[in-house]
Amino acid sequence: MFGRKKEAPSAQETVDQQAAEAAARQEGVIGKGAPTPTRRAQEAARKRPLVPEDRKASKAAERQVIQDQRQKMRQALDTGDEKFLPLRDKGPQKRFARDFVDARFSLGEFLMFGALVFVLVSLVVPASSDYMIYVLGGFWVMFLAVFVDVFLLSRKLRKRLAEKFGEVERGTVWYGSMRSLQFRKLRLPKPQVSRGQFPS
């Protein structure tokens, strides 16, 4: 009559079998004549539990991975490593814009300090004083000069980007313009070129 139906191998037995065969291959024991693992065996070897057995260890490992990624990102902001930079700073056009802005002298670098001086002076000088008119006028002159400088920078940067890359990615000129308003030593990613060292 009919023979007894063989029991299907368990997942653990299949995994053990796969591990043994892999070790044997590394030692050169199994050659071309070795039987190919069945599809069921391959699927069982790849199976992983949906919920890890040790949740505490899994969370600790996940935190470590996130911490490592943040550390690499911080280092990239110092070194300019493209691989680990934030998405907003990635790309050859963004790098060109950073180098172009960092190579020039921008009036916008000192806008923050000018605003701070204006606030301090306004606290000392009475609002009803005639000198307050000159203080306020000086601040608006500085603001207008920064606006003109950023406008000229954006036009030059757009032209250089178009010459080098053919087309300008959306947001790149704005990215460079906003960078010019930051104090050079506080910019992130940190400047990788010295003043006057414009990108080719």
Rosetta silent file (secondary structure, phi, psi, omega in degrees, C-alpha in Angstrom):
SEQUENCE: MFGRKKEAPSAQETVDQQAAEAAARQEGVIGKGAPTPTRRAQEAARKRPLVPEDRKASKAAERQVIQDQRQKMRQALDTGDEKFLPLRDKGPQKRFARDFVDARFSLGEFLMFGALVFVLVSLVVPASSDYMIYVLGGFWVMFLAVFVDVFLLSRKLRKRLAEKFGEVERGTVWYGSMRSLQFRKLRLPKPQVSRGQFPS
SCORE:     score description
SCORE:     0.000 S_00000001
   1 L     0.000 -163.752 -177.549    0.000    0.000    0.000 S_00000001
   2 L   -74.026  141.490  178.390    0.977    3.599    0.311 S_00000001
   3 L   -74.647  165.878 -179.779    4.078    4.387    2.309 S_00000001
   4 L   -73.356  133.993 -177.310    4.007    6.594    5.353 S_00000001
   5 L   -70.938  130.547 -179.812    4.187   10.280    4.533 S_00000001
   6 L   -69.502  142.532  176.910    7.416   11.866    5.670 S_00000001
   7 L   -76.199  139.753  179.089    7.135   14.636    8.208 S_00000001
   8 L   -68.829  138.817  179.832    8.177   18.079    6.967 S_00000001
   9 L   -65.129  145.272  179.100   11.398   19.277    8.602 S_00000001
  10 L   -73.587  165.426 -179.565   10.991   21.933   11.251 S_00000001
  11 H   -63.562  -37.391 -178.741   12.307   25.469   10.747 S_00000001
  12 H   -66.348  -42.003  178.574   15.038   24.924   13.310 S_00000001
  13 H   -63.252  -38.300 -179.830   16.250   21.762   11.583 S_00000001
  14 H   -66.301  -42.802  178.219   16.262   23.600    8.266 S_00000001
  15 H   -61.837  -42.938  178.630   18.263   26.502    9.677 S_00000001
  16 H   -61.901  -39.564  179.658   20.773   24.063   11.191 S_00000001
  17 H   -64.705  -41.718  178.779   21.070   22.302    7.864 S_00000001
  18 H   -63.906  -42.013 -179.961   21.683   25.599    6.033 S_00000001
  19 H   -63.944  -40.794  179.390   24.331   26.643    8.527 S_00000001
  20 H   -64.427  -41.621  179.608   26.101   23.315    8.198 S_00000001
  21 H   -67.014  -38.613  178.459   26.098   23.528    4.414 S_00000001
  22 H   -63.636  -42.203  178.477   27.405   27.107    4.472 S_00000001
  23 H   -65.402  -38.028  179.783   30.241   26.097    6.772 S_00000001
  24 H   -66.751  -36.469  178.189   31.023   23.132    4.565 S_00000001
  25 H   -64.048  -41.102  179.693   31.173   25.352    1.485 S_00000001
  26 H   -62.336  -33.717 -179.654   33.657   27.657    3.196 S_00000001
  27 H   -85.259   -5.591  177.947   35.887   24.672    3.947 S_00000001
  28 L    82.133   16.297 -177.897   35.576   23.425    0.386 S_00000001
  29 L   -76.603  -45.245 -177.827   33.854   20.176    1.377 S_00000001
  30 L   -90.149  128.245  179.618   30.713   20.647   -0.714 S_00000001
  31 L  -111.731 -149.884 -178.718   31.292   21.029   -4.429 S_00000001
  32 L   -68.827  -23.330 -176.412   29.109   21.116   -7.478 S_00000001
  33 L   -79.308   -3.086 -177.989   27.712   17.717   -6.666 S_00000001
  34 L   -72.921  143.360 -179.541   26.005   18.890   -3.460 S_00000001
  35 L   -67.394  141.518  177.647   22.189   18.946   -3.513 S_00000001
  36 L   -75.144  133.766  179.077   20.604   22.351   -3.919 S_00000001
  37 L   -60.411  143.780  179.314   18.569   23.395   -0.852 S_00000001
  38 L   -69.698  163.000 -179.938   14.816   23.244   -1.364 S_00000001
  39 H   -63.141  -39.362  179.277   12.743   26.394   -1.607 S_00000001
  40 H   -62.784  -37.999 -179.980   11.074   25.602    1.712 S_00000001
  41 H   -67.667  -41.033  179.382   14.468   25.288    3.355 S_00000001
  42 H   -65.488  -41.310  179.169   15.656   28.607    1.940 S_00000001
  43 H   -65.761  -39.696  179.888   12.477   30.395    3.061 S_00000001
  44 H   -66.538  -33.840  179.722   12.717   28.934    6.549 S_00000001
  45 H   -69.510  -28.236 -178.235   16.336   30.047    6.835 S_00000001
  46 H   -88.619   -8.671 -176.478   15.362   33.602    5.970 S_00000001
  47 L   -67.064  135.517  175.337   12.455   33.767    8.408 S_00000001
  48 L  -129.971  145.299  179.020   12.791   36.258   11.230 S_00000001
  49 L   -66.618  141.127  179.405   10.336   36.874   14.044 S_00000001
  50 L   -65.977  -38.149  177.569    8.138   39.962   13.627 S_00000001
  51 L  -110.615  119.363 -178.855    8.590   40.820   17.291 S_00000001
  52 L   -62.067  146.986 -178.399   12.129   40.335   18.638 S_00000001
  53 L   -65.184  -43.350 -179.714   12.430   38.018   21.606 S_00000001
  54 L  -104.246   92.442 -176.221   14.536   40.464   23.601 S_00000001
  55 H   -66.340  -36.742 -178.399   12.796   43.818   23.183 S_00000001
  56 H   -63.154  -44.247  178.589   15.125   45.605   25.578 S_00000001
  57 H   -67.184  -36.340  179.705   18.214   44.558   23.633 S_00000001
  58 H   -65.140  -42.978  178.803   16.492   45.428   20.357 S_00000001
  59 H   -66.015  -38.172  178.672   15.661   48.961   21.554 S_00000001
  60 H   -64.157  -41.352  178.266   19.191   49.439   22.849 S_00000001
  61 H   -65.488  -38.596  178.742   20.603   48.381   19.475 S_00000001
  62 H   -65.460  -41.585  176.702   18.210   50.727   17.683 S_00000001
  63 H   -62.885  -37.863  179.702   19.250   53.642   19.912 S_00000001
  64 H   -65.759  -39.967  178.791   22.886   52.865   19.242 S_00000001
  65 H   -63.543  -44.186  179.132   22.296   52.911   15.485 S_00000001
  66 H   -63.657  -40.629  179.373   20.534   56.298   15.714 S_00000001
  67 H   -64.416  -40.706  178.246   23.320   57.667   17.896 S_00000001
  68 H   -63.863  -39.825  179.180   25.960   56.477   15.403 S_00000001
  69 H   -64.733  -41.121  178.149   24.069   58.133   12.546 S_00000001
  70 H   -64.973  -39.380  178.736   23.890   61.426   14.447 S_00000001
  71 H   -63.812  -42.078  178.445   27.589   61.244   15.231 S_00000001
  72 H   -65.163  -36.354  178.885   28.422   60.672   11.571 S_00000001
  73 H   -67.101  -41.316  177.990   26.178   63.606   10.610 S_00000001
  74 H   -62.382  -41.593  177.918   27.932   65.899   13.106 S_00000001
  75 H   -65.302  -37.675  179.224   31.309   64.874   11.712 S_00000001
  76 H   -65.465  -34.998  177.667   30.039   65.441    8.166 S_00000001
  77 H   -66.830  -24.449  177.355   28.968   68.981    9.097 S_00000001
  78 H   -86.200  -38.033 -173.790   32.576   69.615   10.174 S_00000001
  79 H   -99.934  -15.901 -177.752   34.323   67.868    7.294 S_00000001
  80 L    80.101   16.650  179.407   31.786   68.338    4.463 S_00000001
  81 L   -62.673  115.343 -173.436   31.509   64.580    3.837 S_00000001
  82 H   -63.337  -30.797 -173.301   28.706   64.362    1.284 S_00000001
  83 H   -63.908  -37.021 -173.615   27.632   60.851    2.283 S_00000001
  84 H  -111.639   11.671  178.268   26.395   61.750    5.762 S_00000001
  85 L   -71.722  153.547  173.236   25.245   65.352    5.279 S_00000001
  86 L   -60.333  157.426 -175.585   21.593   66.247    5.933 S_00000001
  87 H   -58.604  -36.614 -177.246   19.353   66.121    2.876 S_00000001
  88 H   -67.022  -18.827 -177.909   19.079   69.923    2.668 S_00000001
  89 H  -105.411    0.417 -174.801   22.887   70.189    2.233 S_00000001
  90 L   -85.218  154.674  174.782   23.416   67.334   -0.223 S_00000001
  91 L   112.025  147.952 -178.674   24.216   67.630   -3.898 S_00000001
  92 H   -63.861  -33.323 -179.934   26.966   69.122   -6.091 S_00000001
  93 H   -71.093  -38.065  177.251   25.057   72.378   -6.626 S_00000001
  94 H   -65.055  -40.499  178.977   24.590   72.925   -2.888 S_00000001
  95 H   -64.667  -41.163  177.518   28.292   72.298   -2.344 S_00000001
  96 H   -62.118  -43.209  179.837   29.170   74.753   -5.116 S_00000001
  97 H   -62.513  -41.897  178.462   26.868   77.368   -3.569 S_00000001
  98 H   -62.184  -46.959 -178.739   28.486   76.881   -0.144 S_00000001
  99 H   -65.300  -37.713 -179.609   32.002   77.228   -1.528 S_00000001
 100 H   -65.843  -43.289 -179.822   31.046   80.272   -3.599 S_00000001
 101 H   -69.115  -41.785 -177.263   29.481   82.043   -0.604 S_00000001
 102 H   -69.681  -21.773 -178.052   32.288   81.087    1.774 S_00000001
 103 H   -81.423  -16.500 -176.814   34.927   82.384   -0.637 S_00000001
 104 L  -107.471  163.935  173.768   33.541   85.934   -0.700 S_00000001
 105 L   -91.668  124.882 -177.312   33.119   88.667    1.881 S_00000001
 106 L  -117.943  134.957  176.832   29.439   89.266    2.624 S_00000001
 107 H   -66.102  -28.472 -178.299   27.932   92.213    4.442 S_00000001
 108 H   -62.954  -19.957  178.619   25.208   89.927    5.726 S_00000001
 109 H   -59.154  -29.927 -173.181   27.709   88.218    8.032 S_00000001
 110 H  -106.981    8.867  179.076   27.578   91.233   10.326 S_00000001
 111 H   -63.424  -40.192 -179.272   23.845   91.975   10.135 S_00000001
 112 H   -63.321  -41.726  179.517   23.214   90.103   13.376 S_00000001
 113 H   -68.601  -37.430  177.084   25.882   92.087   15.202 S_00000001
 114 H   -62.685  -40.662  178.349   24.533   95.346   13.754 S_00000001
 115 H   -65.879  -38.006  178.564   21.051   94.497   15.004 S_00000001
 116 H   -64.934  -42.332  177.892   22.458   93.697   18.445 S_00000001
 117 H   -62.749  -41.462  179.146   24.287   97.039   18.583 S_00000001
 118 H   -60.735  -41.511  179.636   21.105   98.833   17.524 S_00000001
 119 H   -64.813  -44.109 -179.266   19.131   97.184   20.350 S_00000001
 120 H   -65.087  -42.278  179.978   21.779   98.081   22.948 S_00000001
 121 H   -66.113  -38.820 -179.602   22.034  101.688   21.738 S_00000001
 122 H   -66.036  -23.991  176.434   18.252  102.058   21.714 S_00000001
 123 H   -76.827  -28.567 -177.875   18.224  101.031   25.379 S_00000001
 124 H   -87.299  -45.927 -177.264   20.763  103.712   26.263 S_00000001
 125 L   -82.796  127.801  178.194   19.590  106.573   24.030 S_00000001
 126 L   -62.306  146.262 -178.155   16.113  107.907   24.890 S_00000001
 127 L   -63.873  -27.124 -178.996   13.494  107.504   22.191 S_00000001
 128 L   -84.373   -4.973 -176.925   12.788  111.234   22.277 S_00000001
 129 L   -74.013  150.314  177.364   16.457  112.120   21.695 S_00000001
 130 L   -67.838  -26.864 -179.382   17.588  113.602   18.379 S_00000001
 131 H   -67.024  -23.508 -178.975   20.388  111.038   18.269 S_00000001
 132 H   -64.053  -28.531  178.201   17.824  108.252   17.921 S_00000001
 133 H   -64.763  -42.520 -179.964   17.100  109.451   14.392 S_00000001
 134 H   -68.864  -38.086  178.620   20.740  108.892   13.400 S_00000001
 135 H   -63.679  -47.666  179.920   20.825  105.493   15.105 S_00000001
 136 H   -64.835  -40.217  178.329   17.668  104.363   13.321 S_00000001
 137 H   -64.581  -39.545  177.840   18.881  105.820   10.022 S_00000001
 138 H   -63.220  -38.581  179.282   22.227  104.011   10.364 S_00000001
 139 H   -65.223  -43.069 -179.261   20.468  100.719   10.953 S_00000001
 140 H   -69.382  -32.161  174.771   18.297  101.110    7.856 S_00000001
 141 H   -64.178  -43.905  178.171   21.310  102.064    5.744 S_00000001
 142 H   -63.317  -41.986  179.416   23.074   98.901    6.882 S_00000001
 143 H   -62.558  -41.810  179.276   19.971   96.822    6.186 S_00000001
 144 H   -65.937  -38.790  179.013   19.672   98.278    2.679 S_00000001
 145 H   -64.717  -39.593  177.862   23.365   97.612    1.984 S_00000001
 146 H   -65.781  -41.393  179.212   22.946   93.977    3.052 S_00000001
 147 H   -60.209  -44.391  179.304   19.870   93.619    0.824 S_00000001
 148 H   -65.035  -41.009 -179.977   21.791   94.926   -2.207 S_00000001
 149 H   -63.084  -43.055  179.109   24.735   92.652   -1.431 S_00000001
 150 H   -66.788  -37.285  178.273   22.502   89.564   -1.213 S_00000001
 151 H   -62.785  -45.109  178.314   20.743   90.555   -4.454 S_00000001
 152 H   -65.558  -39.513  178.023   24.063   90.829   -6.303 S_00000001
 153 H   -61.387  -45.266 -177.948   25.246   87.549   -4.777 S_00000001
 154 H   -62.492  -38.400  178.374   22.132   85.705   -5.903 S_00000001
 155 H   -66.921  -43.976  179.380   22.536   86.936   -9.486 S_00000001
 156 H   -65.393  -42.133 -179.041   26.215   85.958   -9.634 S_00000001
 157 H   -65.052  -41.705  178.141   25.543   82.583   -8.033 S_00000001
 158 H   -61.813  -40.472 -179.823   22.706   81.796  -10.433 S_00000001
 159 H   -65.710  -44.702  179.981   24.911   82.669  -13.381 S_00000001
 160 H   -65.838  -38.921  178.148   27.815   80.530  -12.171 S_00000001
 161 H   -64.649  -41.377  179.270   25.533   77.579  -11.443 S_00000001
 162 H   -65.079  -38.014  179.671   23.975   77.794  -14.906 S_00000001
 163 H   -67.438  -37.824 -175.042   27.433   77.915  -16.520 S_00000001
 164 H   -85.412  -40.481 -172.835   28.698   74.890  -14.596 S_00000001
 165 H  -110.236   -6.463  179.618   25.629   72.638  -14.355 S_00000001
 166 L    88.362  -45.379  176.533   23.449   73.816  -17.243 S_00000001
 167 L  -138.953  155.004 -176.542   20.394   74.331  -15.069 S_00000001
 168 L  -102.166  124.559  178.007   19.898   75.586  -11.543 S_00000001
 169 L   -66.701  144.477 -178.621   18.175   73.325   -9.038 S_00000001
 170 L   -63.007  131.781  176.992   15.231   74.862   -7.260 S_00000001
 171 L    90.885   -8.979 -176.298   16.158   76.400   -3.906 S_00000001
 172 H   -70.891  -42.780  179.693   19.920   76.426   -4.467 S_00000001
 173 H   -64.951  -42.808  177.018   20.230   80.209   -4.929 S_00000001
 174 H   -62.128  -38.866  177.873   18.056   80.819   -1.857 S_00000001
 175 H   -59.329  -46.249  178.567   20.211   78.312    0.042 S_00000001
 176 H   -68.213  -38.207 -179.611   23.365   80.266   -0.817 S_00000001
 177 H   -64.679  -43.036  178.500   21.759   83.619   -0.080 S_00000001
 178 H   -67.120  -31.974  178.082   20.643   82.546    3.401 S_00000001
 179 H   -67.256  -33.674 -179.555   24.107   81.157    4.095 S_00000001
 180 H   -67.879  -17.656  179.396   25.626   84.568    3.315 S_00000001
 181 L   -86.794   -4.775  179.918   23.586   86.072    6.170 S_00000001
 182 L   -95.906  146.098  175.819   25.240   83.779    8.733 S_00000001
 183 L   -62.328  134.787 -170.254   28.466   84.611   10.519 S_00000001
 184 H   -53.044  -44.744 -175.673   31.217   82.640    8.756 S_00000001
 185 H   -73.018  -14.313 -179.597   32.430   80.734   11.832 S_00000001
 186 H  -100.507    1.304 -177.508   28.888   79.701   12.746 S_00000001
 187 L   -73.354  142.186  174.709   27.949   78.279    9.347 S_00000001
 188 L  -132.241  132.106   -6.505   27.024   74.621    9.021 S_00000001
 189 L   -58.570  151.432 -176.232   28.345   72.714    7.173 S_00000001
 190 L   -64.882  147.352  179.165   31.584   74.485    8.085 S_00000001
 191 L   -57.309  135.438  179.494   33.397   76.360    5.288 S_00000001
 192 L  -108.021    1.800  178.741   35.823   74.144    3.392 S_00000001
 193 L  -129.584  156.414  177.031   37.476   76.959    1.413 S_00000001
 194 L   -90.020  167.727  179.494   39.309   80.101    2.419 S_00000001
 195 L   -62.855  136.364 -178.413   38.299   83.611    1.375 S_00000001
 196 L    88.319   -9.592 -178.850   39.112   84.251   -2.265 S_00000001
 197 L   -94.224   73.961 -176.580   39.216   80.531   -3.102 S_00000001
 198 L   -74.487  145.230  178.655   36.243   80.487   -5.463 S_00000001
 199 L   -69.710  147.719 -178.569   35.134   77.146   -6.985 S_00000001
 200 L   -85.394    0.000    0.000   35.978   76.568  -10.629 S_00000001
